[in-house]
């Protein structure tokens, strides 16, 4: 008999809102997006991946579930806290049922969380012979129990039954792994090469480095869309709402200069580089309703470059560390996803700065919108990768 895949609700809890999704596998590696709901969260409810106001998250989840018309109860969620730890561990080859106990006893060697206060899981990613002893290569994932409990309780309070708690690197990997079966280019750089995924979000950017299909490195860098909006608001003395409109409308430069100096990777040479200052300042003047007077032009290049340069320096350090660790192995591709992935000029800036081919990632070719999903997915998919990866899990 054919086994019927039991669908579940994928849940993505972020700094600015929640997303819920239900998908149905319709043919090999293709999914029908049956339900999709979103609801905003007030500022300060989720900070650096930790839930500070559980009732507000529960309320938003109920709103999104009702909006999507979801009646399923089993759910998978991801914990995005900065306290989530990924470590690569080697253990002498043993029975799989013995691995968990061995990791529990040695937890303090690998993660900065006391074993009694942590939840952990692991993946066996390979094996190799070292000094005559066969070793398991294991990916250890750990997080503080209190952080995970807040996520689980928020979901339970919304009337759902959490059956799986994931982390973003594994949820994204699930999408990439399935997509690789449909797209030869993705199969090449995800399964056989090394790639970096940059999830450019509201308050931070999550960097995931995959080595031949497995998460090798996971970092959270404290630069996101809100960082840029605050910088614009301060520089132009306008509200955050107006700054958000400016960034969304103009983004980064529409024509990145080919004259970027290579010595420092990013050195801004003229007004064409990074930002269209004239457009920004003209827009800022039109929004200045307090006095009706034009202000002196502000060098937004400098203001915003400081934050973006910091972000890209951190990514570059991580890539260089990886190269040293694996004796010259290269990163062949950078994929952008998240709410800021489509920011005008971001792709070009990342590519020019790191000298690595960069693209905005969308798994649209493996997803078909169902009759109840009226949203245009073409622009939304980079923001839906994590929740898609969670919804693709199977229920119990």
N, C-alpha and C positions, 0 to 999 in steps of 0.2 A: 504494500500500500504506500501511497505517497504521503510524506509527512507534511502537515500543514504548519506553516510558520505562524507562531503566535505573535501578533503585533503588540507593540507597547507604545507608550507616549514618551517621546524624547523631550527632555527639559533642559533648556539653557538659561541659567540665572546669571545675568551680567550686572554691571554697575548702573546702567540706565534703564534696564527693563528685562522682561522674561520672554522667552519664546517657547512654544510647545508645538510639537509636530507628530503626525502619524503617517507612516508610509506603508505601502503594500508592494511586495515583490511581484511583478507582473510577468517578467521573463528574465532570462539570464542576465544578471547584473543591472537590470533596469528596475526602477521603482516608480510607483504611482504615489504622488504626494496627495494624500486624502484629506488631511486636516492641517491647518496652520493658524496659530493664534499668537498674538503679541500684546503685551501690556507694559506701560512705562512704570518705572520705579522712581520715587523721589530721591533727590540727592542725599547721600549719606546713609542709605539703607544697606547697600553693599559697598564696602570699601576694601580695596586691595584683595578682593576675592573672599572676604569674610563677611558673613551676614550679621549686621548689627541690629536689625529690626526685623525679626522673624515674621511678625504679624503682617507687616507691609508686604513682604515677599509672598506670603500665603494669599493675601488679598489680590495681588497682581496675578498670581497663578490661577486663582478661581476666575478672574476676569478673562484671562487668555483662553482658558479651557471652555468657558461659556461662549466666548466669541467664536471659537473654532467648532463648537458643537461636538466636543469629544466626550464619549461615553466609556471608553476603556479606562481601566483602573491601574494596571501595572505600568510602571514608569522606570526610565533610566535617566540619571542625571549626572552632571559632571561637576567636580569641585575645582574651582579655578584659583584657589588661594595661593598667595606668594609663599606660603609655608609648605606647599606640596614639594616633595623631594623625589628626584629620580637618581638612582645610583646603579652603576654596573658592578656586579659582584661575581666573583668566581668561587665555586665550591667544588670539592671533589665529587665526582659522579656518584649519585646515590639514588635510592628510590624516590620518586616524585613526592610521595606522601611524607618523606622525611625532610624535604627541603624547607617547608614552612617552619618546622620546629628549629632547624639549624639557623635559619634567618632570625627567628625570634631571639635566640640566645646571643646572636652576634649583632643585633640591631644597633647597639650603641656605637659600634665601630663605623657604621655607615651613615647614620642620619643623626642630626642634632635634636632629636626628640626622644625622650625617655620611652622605652618600649611599653611601659604601662600606660602611657598617654597617647599612644599612636595606633592607627590602623594601617595595615600594609597589605600589599599583594605583590605578586611577582609574575614575570614571564620568562620562560626558558627561550633564549634567542639563539643558542648554538652550543657547540661543545668543541674543545680542542685539547690536544695532548701537550702537557707542559711538564718537562723534567720527568718523563715517564709515567705521569699520572694524568688520567683523563679528567678534564674539568668541565663542569657546567658553566656556561656563560649566562648570567641571570640579570634581568632588569628588575630592580627592586623599586617599588613605588610606595611611599609612606606619606601620611598626613596626620596632623593633630586630630585626636578623637573629637575634641570639642567643636572644631571647625566642621567636620563631617556631620556630626550630630545636628548642627543647626540647619544644614541643607536637608538632611533626611526628615527632620521634624517639620520644616516648612512645607515639604512636599506631602507628608502625611496629613498635616492640618488642612491641606487643600483637597483632601478626599482621595488621594492616590496612594498606591502601594509601591514604594521603591523596591525594585528587584535587582538593581545594579547601580553601583556608584563608580563612575569612570573619571578619567582626567582628560583634559583637552588633547594631549599628544596621542592618546589611544583612539579617541573619537575621530580625530582628523585622519589618523592612519587607516581607520576602517573605511572611510570614504575613498581615500587615495588607492587603497588596495583593490577595491571593487572597480574603481574607475580605470585602473591600469589594465584590466581585462578588456576594456572597450577602446582604449586609446594607446597606440604603440609608443607615442612620444612620452606619455606619462609613465608607461611601463619601463621605458628606458631609464629615465632619470630618477624614478622613485624606487624601483625594485633592484636596479643594477648599479646606480650611482648614489651620490649623496646630495641631499637637498636641504635648504633652510626654508621653513615656513615662518612668515612674520604676520601675526594676527594683530593688526593695528586697531586697537579699541579705544574706548572713551578715555580711560584714565591711565592705561599702560599699553605696552606692546609685548605680546608673548612671542618668544623666539623658540622654535623647535627645530633641532637639527636631526634629520633622519639619515641613518647610515644603512643603505641597502634595505630599506623598508622597516627598520626598527628605530624607535626614538633613542638617540644617543645623548642629547643634551636638551634641557628645558630651562629657559631663563625668562624672567619677567623684568622688563625695563620700564622704569617709571616715566615714560613719555608717551602720550596719547593725544587724541583729538582735543581733549579739554585743555591740555598743556598749551597747544597752539592757540586755542580760542582765548585763553586767559592772557597770553602774550599780546595778541591783537587788541583785546579790550584795554589793556593797560597802556599800550603804545599810542592808541588813538583816542583814549579817554571816552570809550563808548561802552554800552552794556554788553554783557556776555551773549545775550540774544542777538544783538546786531553783529557781534564778532562771529557768531555761528553762521549767520547769513552770509557774511563776507567770505569766510573760509569755504563754505559749501558752494558758493557761486564761482569764486575765482580760483580756489585751491592753490596749488603751486603753479609754477610757470607752465604755460602751454607749449613753450618751445625752449627746452633746456639748451644752453649754449654748449657748442662742441669745444669751447676753449677752456673747459675746466682744467685747472692745473693738476697734474698727476702726482706731484710730489706730496701734497697734503691730501690728495684725493678729492677734496672739495674746497676750492678757493673761489669766491664769487668775484667775477671780474667786471661785470657791467650790469646795466638795468635789465638785460634779457634773462639773466641767470636767476633761477629759483622763483622769483616772484615778479609779477607785473606791477611795479610800484605805482605807476600812473593810474592803473585801473583801481587798485586798492584805495589810493588816496582820494580819487574822484568819488568813489562809492562812499568813502568815509565822510567826505564833505556833505554829500546828499543826505546822510543820516544824522548830521549834527544840527538838531533842531533847537538847541538851547539858545544860541546866540545868533545863528544865521551867518556867522562869520567863518571864513575858511581858516583852517589852521595850517601851520607850517608842515610841509611834507615830512613824514616819519620814515626812517629807514627800516622797513619791515623785513628786508632781507636779513639784516643783522639780528633783529629781535628773534625771528623764527629760526634762523640758521643755528643759533646757539643750541636750541633744543633738539633739532633734527641731527645736528652734528654729534651731539652726545649719544643719541640713539644709535647712529650708524657706527660710531667708534666702538660701542659695546658689541655690536654685531660683528664688526671686523675682528675684535679681540677674540671672540668666541670661535670664529672661523679659523683664525691663525693658530689658536690652541689646538683645535681639531687637527689641523695639518701636521703640527708637531707630534701630536699623540699617535697619529696613524701614518707617520713617515711620508708625508707629501701627498696623501690622498686629497683630492680637490672636491669642492662643492660645485656641482655642475649647474644648479638652478636655484633661484629664490622665488617662492610663491607668496603673493600677498593675499591676505583675506581679512575679514572683519569689517567693521563699519567704516574704517578710514581707507580701505584698500583702493577705492576708486577716486581718492583725492587727486585732483588734477596735478600732474607732474611728479607725484610720489614715486611711481614706478620708474620713471626716467632717472630721478635723483638717486634711488637705491642702486640701480644698475650702474650708473656712472661712478658713484662713490665706491662701490665694492668690486666693480669690474667683473660682475657675474650676471649672466642673462637673468632677467627678472620679468615675471608676468603676473597678472591678476588671475587668481585661480577661481574657476567656476566649474562645478560638476554638473552643469545643466544638461549635458547630453545623456546622463544616466537617470534623470528625473523628469517625469511628466506631471504637469498639474492636473489634479482631479477636477471633476465638475463643481466641487464646493470651494475650490481655491481660485479666487478671482484676481489675485495679485499678479503683477507682472514679475516673473521670476528672473528675467534676464539681468536686471540690475541688482537683484536682492541676493542671488546665490552666494556671493563671497561672504555675506553676513550669516548664512544659514548652514555653513559647512559643519560646525560642531553639533548643532541640534540634529542635523541629518544623520551624522555618525551615531548619535545616541538612539535615534528612532530606528536605525537599521539593526539594532540588537534584537534578539529574540526574547520573548517572555517565557515564563516558566509554567 
